Amino acid sequence: MGINIFNGSILDSPNVDAIVNAANPSLLGGGGVDGATHNAAGPGLLEECIKLNGCATGDAKITKAYNIKCAKYIIHTVGPVYYVSDNPNEELASCYKRSLDVLKENGLHSISFPCIATGAYAFPLRKAAEIALSTINKWIEDNSDYKVDIYLACYRQVEYVTYLDLIEDKK
């Protein structure tokens, strides 16, 4: 139980109940994590996502994982575009909170997150990592009766080092 950090793609996650897709509002695929997730899952994911009618920034929706081997489900969340959003910090925190809420609502107990909004959406990495860790820790505290394993997938080495530095700073 708790938070685990690893250097790798969200698709390299240990076996979890759900991986998180850093999606765009249409949920119909795109670049980065979103494109890789859709490509790995196969056409069934697109068919299911069409029926969801998109997703608001900061919200989360769940689908089956289809051909993805490391998870049974995908929780799609839409991060804020940093320089466009009026409330990027709150919207990013909501991505993590809502994803964990959806996990719990579905009776699931393990999840793997990518670094949400730090690619094309230009959220500053250190600030995004601080928000991710504080939001996840608060959710764990607020839901102390619900056991969950949380993984943070750091695709780039700089993401991995940033998370390790932040955790070390808290010790």
C-alpha positions in Angstrom: 0.0 0.0 0.0 1.1 3.6 -0.6 2.9 5.4 -3.4 5.4 3.7 -5.6 7.5 5.5 -8.3 9.0 3.9 -11.3 10.9 5.0 -14.4 8.9 3.9 -17.4 5.8 4.2 -19.5 2.3 3.9 -18.1 2.1 0.8 -20.3 5.1 -0.6 -18.4 3.2 -0.5 -15.1 3.2 -3.5 -12.8 -0.2 -5.2 -13.0 -2.8 -2.9 -11.6 -6.6 -2.7 -11.7 -6.4 0.6 -13.7 -4.0 2.8 -15.5 -4.7 6.5 -16.0 -4.7 7.9 -19.5 -3.8 11.6 -19.8 -6.5 12.2 -22.3 -7.8 15.1 -24.4 -11.4 16.3 -23.9 -12.7 14.3 -26.8 -11.4 11.0 -25.3 -10.8 9.9 -28.9 -7.0 9.6 -28.8 -4.2 12.0 -29.6 -0.5 12.2 -29.0 1.7 11.3 -26.1 0.3 9.1 -23.4 -3.2 9.3 -25.0 -2.0 8.1 -28.4 0.1 5.3 -26.9 -2.8 4.2 -24.7 -5.2 4.1 -27.6 -2.7 2.3 -29.8 -2.0 -0.4 -27.2 -5.7 -0.9 -26.3 -6.9 -1.3 -29.8 -10.1 -0.3 -31.6 -12.4 -1.4 -28.9 -11.3 1.5 -26.7 -12.2 4.1 -29.3 -15.6 2.5 -29.8 -16.3 2.7 -26.0 -14.8 6.3 -25.7 -17.1 7.5 -28.5 -20.1 6.6 -26.2 -18.7 8.6 -23.3 -19.2 11.9 -25.1 -15.9 13.4 -24.0 -14.7 14.5 -20.5 -14.3 17.9 -18.9 -10.9 19.1 -17.7 -10.3 17.9 -14.2 -12.8 15.1 -14.4 -12.3 11.3 -15.0 -14.2 8.5 -16.7 -13.5 4.7 -16.8 -13.4 2.2 -19.7 -12.2 -1.4 -20.1 -8.5 -1.7 -21.0 -9.0 -4.0 -24.0 -5.6 -5.2 -25.2 -3.5 -3.5 -22.5 -1.9 -6.4 -20.5 -1.0 -4.5 -17.3 -4.5 -3.4 -16.3 -8.2 -4.3 -16.5 -9.4 -0.7 -16.8 -8.4 2.7 -18.0 -9.3 5.8 -16.1 -9.2 8.8 -18.6 -8.6 12.2 -17.1 -8.2 15.6 -18.9 -5.4 17.8 -17.5 -5.4 21.6 -17.9 -3.5 23.3 -20.6 -1.3 25.3 -18.3 -1.1 28.7 -20.1 -4.8 28.6 -21.1 -6.5 27.5 -17.9 -7.7 30.1 -15.3 -7.2 27.5 -12.5 -4.5 25.0 -13.6 -3.4 24.0 -10.1 -6.9 23.2 -9.0 -7.8 21.4 -12.3 -4.7 19.2 -12.1 -5.4 18.3 -8.5 -8.9 17.4 -9.5 -7.5 15.0 -12.2 -5.7 13.0 -9.5 -8.6 13.2 -7.0 -11.3 12.3 -9.5 -9.2 9.4 -10.8 -8.9 8.0 -7.3 -12.6 8.6 -6.7 -13.5 6.6 -9.8 -11.1 3.8 -8.8 -12.9 3.6 -5.4 -16.4 3.9 -6.9 -15.6 0.8 -9.0 -14.2 -1.2 -6.1 -10.7 -1.2 -7.5 -7.5 -1.1 -5.4 -4.5 -0.4 -7.6 -3.8 2.4 -10.0 -0.9 3.8 -12.1 -0.7 7.4 -13.1 1.5 9.0 -15.8 2.7 12.6 -15.3 -0.5 14.4 -16.2 -0.4 17.6 -18.3 3.4 17.9 -18.3 3.9 17.2 -22.0 2.0 19.1 -24.7 -0.2 20.8 -22.0 3.0 22.5 -20.7 2.4 22.2 -16.9 5.7 22.9 -15.1 7.0 19.5 -14.0 8.1 20.2 -10.5 4.8 22.1 -9.7 2.8 19.2 -11.3 4.7 16.6 -9.2 4.1 18.6 -6.0 0.4 18.8 -6.8 0.2 15.1 -7.7 1.9 14.0 -4.4 0.0 16.4 -2.2 -3.4 15.5 -3.8 -2.7 11.7 -3.6 -1.5 11.9 0.0 -4.6 13.9 1.0 -6.9 11.4 -0.8 -5.2 8.5 1.0 -5.6 10.4 4.4 -9.3 11.2 3.6 -10.0 7.6 2.6 -7.8 5.8 5.2 -10.3 3.0 5.4 -9.8 2.2 1.7 -6.6 0.4 0.8 -5.0 1.3 -2.5 -1.6 0.8 -4.2 -0.6 3.8 -6.3 2.1 3.9 -8.9 3.6 6.9 -10.6 5.0 6.2 -14.0 7.8 8.6 -14.9 8.5 8.1 -18.6 11.3 10.6 -18.8 14.3 10.4 -16.4 13.7 14.1 -15.4 10.3 13.1 -14.1 11.7 10.3 -12.1 14.4 12.4 -10.5 11.9 15.2 -9.8 9.6 12.8 -7.9 12.5 11.2 -6.0 13.8 14.7 -5.0 10.4 15.7 -3.7 10.0 12.6 -1.7 13.5 12.9 -0.3 12.8 16.5 0.7 9.8 15.4 2.8 11.9 13.0 4.9 
